[in-house]
Amino acid sequence: MPSVDIPVGYDVKLSLREGGPQYFVRVLDVNHETIVLRVPNELVSDEFTPERVTLSFGFRNFAWEVPASANAVYDHWWFVERPDELACRRFQRRAFVRIAFEAGMAVIPMRHGIQCAVNVQTENISANGCLVKTPQSLGSIGDPLMVRLSLPGLPQVSTISELVRVVDGDQDEPLYGIHFKGLKGHMQEQLAQFIADRIRGGLIQGQDITCAEQN
């Protein structure tokens, strides 16, 4: 499928029929002909082999719906046929969910040649940007920034960003909205997966950590 690839190592949604329940499955491997999936316990059965499945996932800022024929089922491992690219449907631009997330981060304002790192505290984050607070000025809307992302389980990365929002905060600490402009596709997908894992972990504990605002 030249136009879209299945994100190996990520959890994607699987449904057995239109309008039916969706299950999170892990993509273990993808080759020219086959997609290998690890399915949850509720899909494991010696008496059931699906004929077709549909995979749904985000990739390169779009949501994808991928129908596939099932070839074989072995316990938790399902082998499905990799579909023709024309069968895949790109049906909408993806909105990135924000989650409440507090962590230290370094931001370098790049206006007027100034390149001194400013330590900030995140309020929330998405795969497209973040909201941070700091008593130090990060500049004005439209100013370029360099953001150093260091999140648990992810490699540290620096990305060109843009200051897109300034809001008065508590205790003389303004809130700054930052858009990640230079985040590469694979890193954005890893960040989106990190956020999805956090959401799932919160829901397991009975907490909804998503924010109303999306970007």
C-alpha positions as CSV (number, residue, x, y, z in Angstrom):
1,M,0.0,0.0,0.0
2,P,2.1,2.9,-1.2
3,S,-0.3,5.6,0.1
4,V,-0.5,4.3,3.7
5,D,1.3,1.9,5.9
6,I,0.2,0.0,9.0
7,P,2.0,1.4,12.1
8,V,4.0,-1.7,13.3
9,G,4.2,-1.9,17.1
10,Y,1.2,0.3,17.7
11,D,-2.3,-0.5,19.1
12,V,-4.9,-0.1,16.4
13,K,-8.7,-0.6,16.5
14,L,-10.2,-3.8,15.0
15,S,-13.8,-4.4,14.3
16,L,-15.4,-7.6,13.0
17,R,-18.5,-6.0,11.4
18,E,-19.7,-2.5,10.6
19,G,-21.2,-0.9,13.7
20,G,-19.9,-3.6,15.9
21,P,-17.6,-3.3,18.9
22,Q,-14.0,-2.3,18.5
23,Y,-11.0,-3.9,20.1
24,F,-7.4,-2.7,20.6
25,V,-5.0,-5.0,18.8
26,R,-1.2,-4.8,18.5
27,V,0.4,-4.8,15.0
28,L,3.3,-7.2,15.4
29,D,4.5,-7.3,11.8
30,V,3.7,-6.2,8.3
31,N,5.1,-7.6,5.1
32,H,4.1,-7.5,1.4
33,E,1.2,-9.9,1.8
34,T,0.4,-10.3,5.5
35,I,-0.4,-8.3,8.6
36,V,0.3,-10.1,11.9
37,L,-1.9,-9.0,14.9
38,R,-2.0,-9.8,18.6
39,V,-5.5,-9.7,19.8
40,P,-7.0,-9.4,23.4
41,N,-8.2,-12.4,25.3
42,E,-11.9,-11.8,24.5
43,L,-11.2,-12.5,20.8
44,V,-9.4,-15.8,21.5
45,S,-11.5,-18.8,20.5
46,D,-10.9,-22.3,19.1
47,E,-14.3,-22.2,17.4
48,F,-14.2,-18.8,15.7
49,T,-12.3,-17.6,12.7
50,P,-13.3,-14.3,11.2
51,E,-13.6,-13.9,7.4
52,R,-13.0,-10.2,7.3
53,V,-11.9,-7.5,9.7
54,T,-11.5,-3.7,9.6
55,L,-8.5,-1.9,11.1
56,S,-8.8,1.8,12.1
57,F,-5.9,3.9,13.0
58,G,-4.3,7.3,12.7
59,F,-1.4,7.8,10.2
60,R,0.3,11.0,8.9
61,N,-2.5,13.2,10.4
62,F,-5.3,11.3,8.8
63,A,-7.7,8.6,10.1
64,W,-7.6,5.4,8.0
65,E,-10.1,2.5,7.6
66,V,-8.5,-0.7,6.3
67,P,-10.6,-3.8,5.4
68,A,-8.7,-7.1,5.4
69,S,-9.4,-10.8,4.9
70,A,-8.4,-13.2,7.7
71,N,-6.0,-15.9,6.6
72,A,-5.4,-17.8,9.8
73,V,-6.0,-17.6,13.6
74,Y,-3.6,-19.1,16.2
75,D,-4.6,-18.3,19.7
76,H,-3.7,-14.6,20.3
77,W,-2.1,-14.3,16.8
78,W,-4.2,-13.4,13.8
79,F,-2.8,-13.3,10.3
80,V,-4.8,-11.1,7.9
81,E,-4.2,-10.4,4.2
82,R,-2.7,-7.0,3.5
83,P,-5.3,-5.3,1.3
84,D,-4.9,-3.4,-1.9
85,E,-4.3,0.3,-1.4
86,L,-7.6,1.1,-3.2
87,A,-9.5,-0.7,-0.5
88,C,-8.1,1.6,2.2
89,R,-10.2,4.7,3.0
90,R,-8.7,8.0,4.2
91,F,-11.9,9.4,5.6
92,Q,-11.0,12.5,7.7
93,R,-8.3,14.7,9.0
94,R,-7.4,13.6,12.5
95,A,-7.8,15.9,15.5
96,F,-5.1,15.4,18.1
97,V,-6.5,14.8,21.6
98,R,-5.0,16.9,24.4
99,I,-4.3,15.4,27.8
100,A,-3.5,17.0,31.2
101,F,0.2,16.4,31.6
102,E,2.7,18.0,34.0
103,A,6.3,17.8,33.1
104,G,9.4,20.0,32.8
105,M,10.4,21.0,29.3
106,A,13.0,23.3,27.8
107,V,12.0,25.9,25.2
108,I,14.4,28.1,23.3
109,P,13.0,31.4,22.0
110,M,14.6,32.1,18.7
111,R,13.5,35.7,18.1
112,H,16.2,38.4,17.4
113,G,18.9,35.8,17.6
114,I,18.2,35.0,21.3
115,Q,18.8,31.4,21.9
116,C,18.8,30.9,25.7
117,A,16.8,27.9,27.0
118,V,13.8,28.7,29.2
119,N,12.5,26.0,31.6
120,V,8.7,25.7,31.4
121,Q,6.1,23.5,33.0
122,T,3.5,21.8,30.7
123,E,-0.2,22.0,31.5
124,N,-1.4,19.8,28.7
125,I,0.0,18.2,25.5
126,S,-1.1,16.7,22.2
127,A,0.8,15.2,19.3
128,N,0.5,18.6,17.6
129,G,1.5,21.0,20.4
130,C,1.3,21.8,24.1
131,L,0.3,24.5,26.6
132,V,3.0,25.5,29.1
133,K,3.5,28.1,31.8
134,T,6.6,30.0,32.9
135,P,7.2,33.4,34.5
136,Q,9.7,34.2,31.7
137,S,8.5,35.6,28.4
138,L,8.6,33.3,25.4
139,G,7.8,36.1,23.1
140,S,4.8,37.1,21.0
141,I,2.4,35.1,18.9
142,G,4.0,34.0,15.7
143,D,7.6,33.9,17.2
144,P,9.7,30.8,16.4
145,L,10.7,28.4,19.2
146,M,12.8,25.3,19.6
147,V,11.2,22.8,21.9
148,R,13.1,19.9,23.5
149,L,10.7,17.1,24.2
150,S,11.7,14.5,26.8
151,L,8.9,12.1,27.7
152,P,9.0,8.8,29.5
153,G,9.7,5.9,27.1
154,L,10.4,8.1,24.1
155,P,13.7,9.4,22.7
156,Q,14.5,13.0,23.4
157,V,13.8,15.2,20.3
158,S,14.1,18.8,19.5
159,T,11.6,20.4,17.1
160,I,11.0,23.7,15.5
161,S,7.8,25.2,16.9
162,E,5.7,28.3,16.9
163,L,4.1,30.4,19.6
164,V,0.4,30.5,18.7
165,R,-1.3,31.6,22.0
166,V,-0.6,33.7,25.1
167,V,-3.1,33.6,28.0
168,D,-2.8,35.3,31.4
169,G,-2.3,32.6,34.1
170,D,-2.2,32.4,37.9
171,Q,0.6,33.9,40.0
172,D,1.9,36.0,37.2
173,E,2.8,32.9,35.1
174,P,1.4,33.4,31.6
175,L,0.2,30.3,29.6
176,Y,1.8,29.8,26.2
177,G,0.3,27.7,23.4
178,I,3.0,26.1,21.3
179,H,2.5,24.4,17.9
180,F,5.0,21.7,16.9
181,K,5.8,22.6,13.3
182,G,8.9,20.4,12.7
183,L,7.9,17.2,14.4
184,K,8.5,14.3,11.9
185,G,5.7,11.9,11.1
186,H,7.1,8.9,12.9
187,M,7.8,10.9,16.0
188,Q,4.3,12.4,15.9
189,E,2.9,8.9,15.7
190,Q,5.0,7.8,18.7
191,L,3.8,10.9,20.7
192,A,0.2,10.1,19.7
193,Q,0.7,6.5,20.9
194,F,2.2,7.8,24.2
195,I,-0.9,10.0,24.7
196,A,-3.3,7.1,23.9
197,D,-1.5,4.9,26.4
198,R,-1.8,7.6,29.1
199,I,-5.5,8.0,28.3
200,R,-6.0,4.2,28.6
201,G,-4.1,4.0,31.8
202,G,-6.2,6.9,33.3
203,L,-9.4,5.2,32.3
204,I,-8.3,2.0,34.0
205,Q,-7.9,4.0,37.2
206,G,-11.3,5.7,36.7
207,Q,-9.8,9.0,35.5
208,D,-10.4,11.0,32.3
209,I,-7.3,13.0,31.7
210,T,-8.4,14.3,28.3
211,C,-8.9,18.1,27.8
212,A,-11.9,19.6,26.0
213,E,-9.6,21.5,23.6
214,Q,-8.2,19.5,20.6
215,N,-5.8,20.6,17.9
